[in-house]
Amino acid sequence: MPVVIFHLSPETKPSDELAKDVHEAVAEVLGISQEHVYVMVYNSAFSRWVHESCNENFVFVEIFMFSGRSDEMKERLFSRLTEIIARHTGVDGKDIILNVIESDRNNWARDGTQMSKLG
């Protein structure tokens, strides 16, 4: 049940297709149904400060998902998402930062029930 959260600068205006394309790509790369993928895109309401080696309009993406996927699968996901994000935002790939946060199914719940008990 991946949840993908985008943090964009106030100036970054993604195309309307960003969330849809990311949604489809995550499901495809991870080999899961699209009904289990959630994508949220937020523009920061404030200015940011970053080191001079990074553009202030950098994109930060958090990908929360169940643990257990291979490094190769994560690498494919990073590559695919970077391409999609660059295309829809105009931000250079070097200014796109992705982070996978993994946790066991017993740390996720739906309708008050741990995902590990839902199957």
CNS distance restraints for C-alpha pairs under 8 A (distance, minus, plus):
assign (resid   1 and name CA) (resid  36 and name CA) 4.91 0.50 0.50
assign (resid   1 and name CA) (resid  37 and name CA) 5.69 0.50 0.50
assign (resid   1 and name CA) (resid  38 and name CA) 7.60 0.50 0.50
assign (resid   1 and name CA) (resid  65 and name CA) 5.94 0.50 0.50
assign (resid   1 and name CA) (resid  66 and name CA) 6.89 0.50 0.50
assign (resid   2 and name CA) (resid  36 and name CA) 6.85 0.50 0.50
assign (resid   2 and name CA) (resid  37 and name CA) 5.17 0.50 0.50
assign (resid   2 and name CA) (resid  38 and name CA) 6.32 0.50 0.50
assign (resid   2 and name CA) (resid  63 and name CA) 6.60 0.50 0.50
assign (resid   2 and name CA) (resid  64 and name CA) 5.42 0.50 0.50
assign (resid   2 and name CA) (resid  65 and name CA) 4.38 0.50 0.50
assign (resid   2 and name CA) (resid  66 and name CA) 7.23 0.50 0.50
assign (resid   3 and name CA) (resid  37 and name CA) 6.13 0.50 0.50
assign (resid   3 and name CA) (resid  38 and name CA) 4.71 0.50 0.50
assign (resid   3 and name CA) (resid  39 and name CA) 5.88 0.50 0.50
assign (resid   3 and name CA) (resid  40 and name CA) 7.81 0.50 0.50
assign (resid   3 and name CA) (resid  62 and name CA) 7.97 0.50 0.50
assign (resid   3 and name CA) (resid  63 and name CA) 5.77 0.50 0.50
assign (resid   3 and name CA) (resid  64 and name CA) 5.08 0.50 0.50
assign (resid   3 and name CA) (resid  65 and name CA) 6.56 0.50 0.50
assign (resid   4 and name CA) (resid  37 and name CA) 7.87 0.50 0.50
assign (resid   4 and name CA) (resid  38 and name CA) 6.14 0.50 0.50
assign (resid   4 and name CA) (resid  39 and name CA) 4.72 0.50 0.50
assign (resid   4 and name CA) (resid  40 and name CA) 6.22 0.50 0.50
assign (resid   4 and name CA) (resid  61 and name CA) 6.90 0.50 0.50
assign (resid   4 and name CA) (resid  62 and name CA) 5.75 0.50 0.50
assign (resid   4 and name CA) (resid  63 and name CA) 4.54 0.50 0.50
assign (resid   4 and name CA) (resid  64 and name CA) 6.38 0.50 0.50
assign (resid   5 and name CA) (resid  39 and name CA) 6.01 0.50 0.50
assign (resid   5 and name CA) (resid  40 and name CA) 4.86 0.50 0.50
assign (resid   5 and name CA) (resid  41 and name CA) 5.94 0.50 0.50
assign (resid   5 and name CA) (resid  42 and name CA) 7.54 0.50 0.50
assign (resid   5 and name CA) (resid  61 and name CA) 5.62 0.50 0.50
assign (resid   5 and name CA) (resid  62 and name CA) 5.16 0.50 0.50
assign (resid   5 and name CA) (resid  63 and name CA) 6.50 0.50 0.50
assign (resid   6 and name CA) (resid  39 and name CA) 7.95 0.50 0.50
assign (resid   6 and name CA) (resid  40 and name CA) 6.19 0.50 0.50
assign (resid   6 and name CA) (resid  41 and name CA) 4.65 0.50 0.50
assign (resid   6 and name CA) (resid  42 and name CA) 5.81 0.50 0.50
assign (resid   6 and name CA) (resid  59 and name CA) 7.10 0.50 0.50
assign (resid   6 and name CA) (resid  60 and name CA) 6.04 0.50 0.50
assign (resid   6 and name CA) (resid  61 and name CA) 4.62 0.50 0.50
assign (resid   6 and name CA) (resid  62 and name CA) 6.63 0.50 0.50
assign (resid   7 and name CA) (resid  41 and name CA) 6.54 0.50 0.50
assign (resid   7 and name CA) (resid  42 and name CA) 5.20 0.50 0.50
assign (resid   7 and name CA) (resid  43 and name CA) 5.93 0.50 0.50
assign (resid   7 and name CA) (resid  44 and name CA) 6.53 0.50 0.50
assign (resid   7 and name CA) (resid  59 and name CA) 6.00 0.50 0.50
assign (resid   7 and name CA) (resid  60 and name CA) 5.19 0.50 0.50
assign (resid   7 and name CA) (resid  61 and name CA) 6.18 0.50 0.50
assign (resid   8 and name CA) (resid  12 and name CA) 6.04 0.50 0.50
assign (resid   8 and name CA) (resid  41 and name CA) 7.55 0.50 0.50
assign (resid   8 and name CA) (resid  42 and name CA) 6.03 0.50 0.50
assign (resid   8 and name CA) (resid  43 and name CA) 4.60 0.50 0.50
assign (resid   8 and name CA) (resid  44 and name CA) 5.93 0.50 0.50
assign (resid   8 and name CA) (resid  57 and name CA) 7.04 0.50 0.50
assign (resid   8 and name CA) (resid  58 and name CA) 7.04 0.50 0.50
assign (resid   8 and name CA) (resid  59 and name CA) 5.22 0.50 0.50
assign (resid   8 and name CA) (resid  60 and name CA) 6.83 0.50 0.50
assign (resid   9 and name CA) (resid  43 and name CA) 5.52 0.50 0.50
assign (resid   9 and name CA) (resid  44 and name CA) 5.30 0.50 0.50
assign (resid   9 and name CA) (resid  45 and name CA) 7.85 0.50 0.50
assign (resid   9 and name CA) (resid  46 and name CA) 7.86 0.50 0.50
assign (resid   9 and name CA) (resid  47 and name CA) 7.31 0.50 0.50
assign (resid   9 and name CA) (resid  48 and name CA) 7.59 0.50 0.50
assign (resid   9 and name CA) (resid  56 and name CA) 7.47 0.50 0.50
assign (resid   9 and name CA) (resid  57 and name CA) 5.17 0.50 0.50
assign (resid   9 and name CA) (resid  58 and name CA) 7.00 0.50 0.50
assign (resid   9 and name CA) (resid  59 and name CA) 7.23 0.50 0.50
assign (resid  10 and name CA) (resid  43 and name CA) 5.23 0.50 0.50
assign (resid  10 and name CA) (resid  44 and name CA) 5.30 0.50 0.50
assign (resid  10 and name CA) (resid  45 and name CA) 6.02 0.50 0.50
assign (resid  10 and name CA) (resid  46 and name CA) 6.83 0.50 0.50
assign (resid  10 and name CA) (resid  47 and name CA) 7.26 0.50 0.50
assign (resid  11 and name CA) (resid  57 and name CA) 7.08 0.50 0.50
assign (resid  12 and name CA) (resid  43 and name CA) 7.45 0.50 0.50
assign (resid  12 and name CA) (resid  57 and name CA) 6.58 0.50 0.50
assign (resid  12 and name CA) (resid  89 and name CA) 6.54 0.50 0.50
assign (resid  13 and name CA) (resid  89 and name CA) 6.35 0.50 0.50
assign (resid  14 and name CA) (resid  18 and name CA) 6.46 0.50 0.50
assign (resid  14 and name CA) (resid  88 and name CA) 5.36 0.50 0.50
assign (resid  14 and name CA) (resid  89 and name CA) 4.55 0.50 0.50
assign (resid  15 and name CA) (resid  88 and name CA) 5.23 0.50 0.50
assign (resid  15 and name CA) (resid  89 and name CA) 6.69 0.50 0.50
assign (resid  17 and name CA) (resid  21 and name CA) 6.00 0.50 0.50
assign (resid  17 and name CA) (resid  88 and name CA) 7.38 0.50 0.50
assign (resid  18 and name CA) (resid  22 and name CA) 6.14 0.50 0.50
assign (resid  18 and name CA) (resid  84 and name CA) 7.23 0.50 0.50
assign (resid  18 and name CA) (resid  85 and name CA) 6.91 0.50 0.50
assign (resid  18 and name CA) (resid  88 and name CA) 5.77 0.50 0.50
assign (resid  19 and name CA) (resid  23 and name CA) 5.92 0.50 0.50
assign (resid  19 and name CA) (resid  39 and name CA) 6.03 0.50 0.50
assign (resid  19 and name CA) (resid  40 and name CA) 7.20 0.50 0.50
assign (resid  19 and name CA) (resid  41 and name CA) 7.14 0.50 0.50
assign (resid  20 and name CA) (resid  24 and name CA) 6.29 0.50 0.50
assign (resid  21 and name CA) (resid  25 and name CA) 6.10 0.50 0.50
assign (resid  21 and name CA) (resid  84 and name CA) 7.12 0.50 0.50
assign (resid  22 and name CA) (resid  26 and name CA) 6.02 0.50 0.50
assign (resid  22 and name CA) (resid  39 and name CA) 7.46 0.50 0.50
assign (resid  22 and name CA) (resid  81 and name CA) 6.55 0.50 0.50
assign (resid  22 and name CA) (resid  84 and name CA) 6.97 0.50 0.50
assign (resid  23 and name CA) (resid  27 and name CA) 6.48 0.50 0.50
assign (resid  23 and name CA) (resid  34 and name CA) 6.94 0.50 0.50
assign (resid  23 and name CA) (resid  37 and name CA) 6.23 0.50 0.50
assign (resid  23 and name CA) (resid  38 and name CA) 6.91 0.50 0.50
assign (resid  23 and name CA) (resid  39 and name CA) 6.27 0.50 0.50
assign (resid  24 and name CA) (resid  28 and name CA) 6.17 0.50 0.50
assign (resid  24 and name CA) (resid  34 and name CA) 6.53 0.50 0.50
assign (resid  25 and name CA) (resid  29 and name CA) 5.97 0.50 0.50
assign (resid  25 and name CA) (resid  77 and name CA) 7.85 0.50 0.50
assign (resid  25 and name CA) (resid  80 and name CA) 7.17 0.50 0.50
assign (resid  25 and name CA) (resid  81 and name CA) 7.38 0.50 0.50
assign (resid  26 and name CA) (resid  30 and name CA) 5.96 0.50 0.50
assign (resid  26 and name CA) (resid  37 and name CA) 7.24 0.50 0.50
assign (resid  26 and name CA) (resid  77 and name CA) 6.84 0.50 0.50
assign (resid  27 and name CA) (resid  31 and name CA) 5.68 0.50 0.50
assign (resid  27 and name CA) (resid  32 and name CA) 4.95 0.50 0.50
assign (resid  27 and name CA) (resid  33 and name CA) 5.86 0.50 0.50
assign (resid  27 and name CA) (resid  34 and name CA) 5.27 0.50 0.50
assign (resid  27 and name CA) (resid  36 and name CA) 7.89 0.50 0.50
assign (resid  27 and name CA) (resid  37 and name CA) 6.63 0.50 0.50
assign (resid  28 and name CA) (resid  32 and name CA) 6.62 0.50 0.50
assign (resid  29 and name CA) (resid  73 and name CA) 7.09 0.50 0.50
assign (resid  29 and name CA) (resid  76 and name CA) 7.01 0.50 0.50
assign (resid  29 and name CA) (resid  77 and name CA) 6.13 0.50 0.50
assign (resid  30 and name CA) (resid  73 and name CA) 7.08 0.50 0.50
assign (resid  30 and name CA) (resid  77 and name CA) 7.82 0.50 0.50
assign (resid  32 and name CA) (resid  36 and name CA) 7.21 0.50 0.50
assign (resid  33 and name CA) (resid  37 and name CA) 7.55 0.50 0.50
assign (resid  48 and name CA) (resid  56 and name CA) 6.40 0.50 0.50
assign (resid  49 and name CA) (resid  56 and name CA) 6.57 0.50 0.50
assign (resid  50 and name CA) (resid  54 and name CA) 6.29 0.50 0.50
assign (resid  50 and name CA) (resid  55 and name CA) 7.28 0.50 0.50
assign (resid  50 and name CA) (resid  56 and name CA) 5.97 0.50 0.50
assign (resid  54 and name CA) (resid  58 and name CA) 6.92 0.50 0.50
assign (resid  54 and name CA) (resid  94 and name CA) 7.88 0.50 0.50
assign (resid  54 and name CA) (resid  95 and name CA) 6.12 0.50 0.50
assign (resid  55 and name CA) (resid  95 and name CA) 6.27 0.50 0.50
assign (resid  57 and name CA) (resid  91 and name CA) 7.34 0.50 0.50
assign (resid  57 and name CA) (resid  95 and name CA) 7.71 0.50 0.50
assign (resid  58 and name CA) (resid  91 and name CA) 6.91 0.50 0.50
assign (resid  58 and name CA) (resid  95 and name CA) 4.72 0.50 0.50
assign (resid  58 and name CA) (resid  96 and name CA) 5.81 0.50 0.50
assign (resid  58 and name CA) (resid  97 and name CA) 7.58 0.50 0.50
assign (resid  59 and name CA) (resid  91 and name CA) 7.52 0.50 0.50
assign (resid  59 and name CA) (resid  95 and name CA) 6.35 0.50 0.50
assign (resid  59 and name CA) (resid  96 and name CA) 4.79 0.50 0.50
assign (resid  59 and name CA) (resid  97 and name CA) 6.10 0.50 0.50
assign (resid  60 and name CA) (resid  96 and name CA) 6.15 0.50 0.50
assign (resid  60 and name CA) (resid  97 and name CA) 4.87 0.50 0.50
assign (resid  60 and name CA) (resid  98 and name CA) 5.99 0.50 0.50
assign (resid  60 and name CA) (resid  99 and name CA) 7.93 0.50 0.50
assign (resid  61 and name CA) (resid  96 and name CA) 7.78 0.50 0.50
assign (resid  61 and name CA) (resid  97 and name CA) 6.18 0.50 0.50
assign (resid  61 and name CA) (resid  98 and name CA) 4.71 0.50 0.50
assign (resid  61 and name CA) (resid  99 and name CA) 6.18 0.50 0.50
assign (resid  62 and name CA) (resid  98 and name CA) 6.10 0.50 0.50
assign (resid  62 and name CA) (resid  99 and name CA) 5.04 0.50 0.50
assign (resid  62 and name CA) (resid 100 and name CA) 6.10 0.50 0.50
assign (resid  62 and name CA) (resid 101 and name CA) 7.11 0.50 0.50
assign (resid  63 and name CA) (resid  98 and name CA) 7.42 0.50 0.50
assign (resid  63 and name CA) (resid  99 and name CA) 6.01 0.50 0.50
assign (resid  63 and name CA) (resid 100 and name CA) 4.68 0.50 0.50
assign (resid  63 and name CA) (resid 101 and name CA) 5.97 0.50 0.50
assign (resid  64 and name CA) (resid 100 and name CA) 5.97 0.50 0.50
assign (resid  64 and name CA) (resid 101 and name CA) 4.81 0.50 0.50
assign (resid  64 and name CA) (resid 102 and name CA) 5.91 0.50 0.50
assign (resid  64 and name CA) (resid 103 and name CA) 7.84 0.50 0.50
assign (resid  65 and name CA) (resid 100 and name CA) 7.36 0.50 0.50
assign (resid  65 and name CA) (resid 101 and name CA) 6.43 0.50 0.50
assign (resid  65 and name CA) (resid 102 and name CA) 5.12 0.50 0.50
assign (resid  65 and name CA) (resid 103 and name CA) 6.56 0.50 0.50
assign (resid  66 and name CA) (resid 102 and name CA) 5.33 0.50 0.50
assign (resid  66 and name CA) (resid 103 and name CA) 5.14 0.50 0.50
assign (resid  66 and name CA) (resid 104 and name CA) 5.46 0.50 0.50
assign (resid  66 and name CA) (resid 105 and name CA) 6.00 0.50 0.50
assign (resid  67 and name CA) (resid 102 and name CA) 4.69 0.50 0.50
assign (resid  67 and name CA) (resid 103 and name CA) 5.13 0.50 0.50
assign (resid  67 and name CA) (resid 104 and name CA) 5.57 0.50 0.50
assign (resid  67 and name CA) (resid 105 and name CA) 7.88 0.50 0.50
assign (resid  69 and name CA) (resid  73 and name CA) 6.48 0.50 0.50
assign (resid  69 and name CA) (resid  74 and name CA) 7.08 0.50 0.50
assign (resid  70 and name CA) (resid  74 and name CA) 6.44 0.50 0.50
assign (resid  71 and name CA) (resid  75 and name CA) 6.03 0.50 0.50
assign (resid  72 and name CA) (resid  76 and name CA) 6.28 0.50 0.50
assign (resid  73 and name CA) (resid  77 and name CA) 6.21 0.50 0.50
assign (resid  74 and name CA) (resid  78 and name CA) 6.07 0.50 0.50
assign (resid  75 and name CA) (resid  79 and name CA) 6.17 0.50 0.50
assign (resid  76 and name CA) (resid  80 and name CA) 6.07 0.50 0.50
assign (resid  77 and name CA) (resid  81 and name CA) 5.98 0.50 0.50
assign (resid  78 and name CA) (resid  82 and name CA) 5.97 0.50 0.50
assign (resid  78 and name CA) (resid  98 and name CA) 6.85 0.50 0.50
assign (resid  79 and name CA) (resid  83 and name CA) 6.35 0.50 0.50
assign (resid  80 and name CA) (resid  84 and name CA) 6.36 0.50 0.50
assign (resid  81 and name CA) (resid  85 and name CA) 5.93 0.50 0.50
assign (resid  82 and name CA) (resid  86 and name CA) 6.02 0.50 0.50
assign (resid  82 and name CA) (resid  93 and name CA) 6.08 0.50 0.50
assign (resid  82 and name CA) (resid  96 and name CA) 6.61 0.50 0.50
assign (resid  83 and name CA) (resid  87 and name CA) 6.21 0.50 0.50
assign (resid  83 and name CA) (resid  93 and name CA) 7.38 0.50 0.50
assign (resid  84 and name CA) (resid  88 and name CA) 6.24 0.50 0.50
assign (resid  85 and name CA) (resid  89 and name CA) 5.86 0.50 0.50
assign (resid  85 and name CA) (resid  90 and name CA) 7.75 0.50 0.50
assign (resid  85 and name CA) (resid  91 and name CA) 7.43 0.50 0.50
assign (resid  85 and name CA) (resid  96 and name CA) 7.79 0.50 0.50
assign (resid  86 and name CA) (resid  90 and name CA) 5.15 0.50 0.50
assign (resid  86 and name CA) (resid  91 and name CA) 5.05 0.50 0.50
assign (resid  86 and name CA) (resid  92 and name CA) 5.83 0.50 0.50
assign (resid  86 and name CA) (resid  93 and name CA) 6.06 0.50 0.50
assign (resid  86 and name CA) (resid  96 and name CA) 7.82 0.50 0.50
assign (resid  87 and name CA) (resid  91 and name CA) 7.81 0.50 0.50
assign (resid  91 and name CA) (resid  95 and name CA) 6.54 0.50 0.50
assign (resid  91 and name CA) (resid  96 and name CA) 7.20 0.50 0.50
assign (resid  92 and name CA) (resid  96 and name CA) 6.92 0.50 0.50
assign (resid 103 and name CA) (resid 107 and name CA) 6.40 0.50 0.50
assign (resid 103 and name CA) (resid 108 and name CA) 7.99 0.50 0.50
assign (resid 104 and name CA) (resid 108 and name CA) 7.45 0.50 0.50
assign (resid 105 and name CA) (resid 109 and name CA) 8.00 0.50 0.50
assign (resid 105 and name CA) (resid 114 and name CA) 7.02 0.50 0.50
assign (resid 105 and name CA) (resid 115 and name CA) 5.22 0.50 0.50
assign (resid 105 and name CA) (resid 116 and name CA) 4.80 0.50 0.50
assign (resid 106 and name CA) (resid 114 and name CA) 5.36 0.50 0.50
assign (resid 106 and name CA) (resid 115 and name CA) 5.91 0.50 0.50
assign (resid 106 and name CA) (resid 116 and name CA) 4.98 0.50 0.50
assign (resid 106 and name CA) (resid 117 and name CA) 7.76 0.50 0.50
assign (resid 107 and name CA) (resid 114 and name CA) 6.94 0.50 0.50
assign (resid 107 and name CA) (resid 115 and name CA) 7.67 0.50 0.50
assign (resid 108 and name CA) (resid 114 and name CA) 5.71 0.50 0.50
assign (resid 108 and name CA) (resid 115 and name CA) 5.57 0.50 0.50
assign (resid 108 and name CA) (resid 116 and name CA) 7.90 0.50 0.50
assign (resid 109 and name CA) (resid 113 and name CA) 5.07 0.50 0.50
assign (resid 109 and name CA) (resid 114 and name CA) 4.18 0.50 0.50
assign (resid 109 and name CA) (resid 115 and name CA) 5.16 0.50 0.50
assign (resid 110 and name CA) (resid 114 and name CA) 6.57 0.50 0.50
assign (resid 110 and name CA) (resid 115 and name CA) 6.65 0.50 0.50
assign (resid 113 and name CA) (resid 117 and name CA) 6.97 0.50 0.50
assign (resid 113 and name CA) (resid 118 and name CA) 7.32 0.50 0.50
assign (resid 114 and name CA) (resid 118 and name CA) 6.81 0.50 0.50
assign (resid 115 and name CA) (resid 119 and name CA) 6.73 0.50 0.50
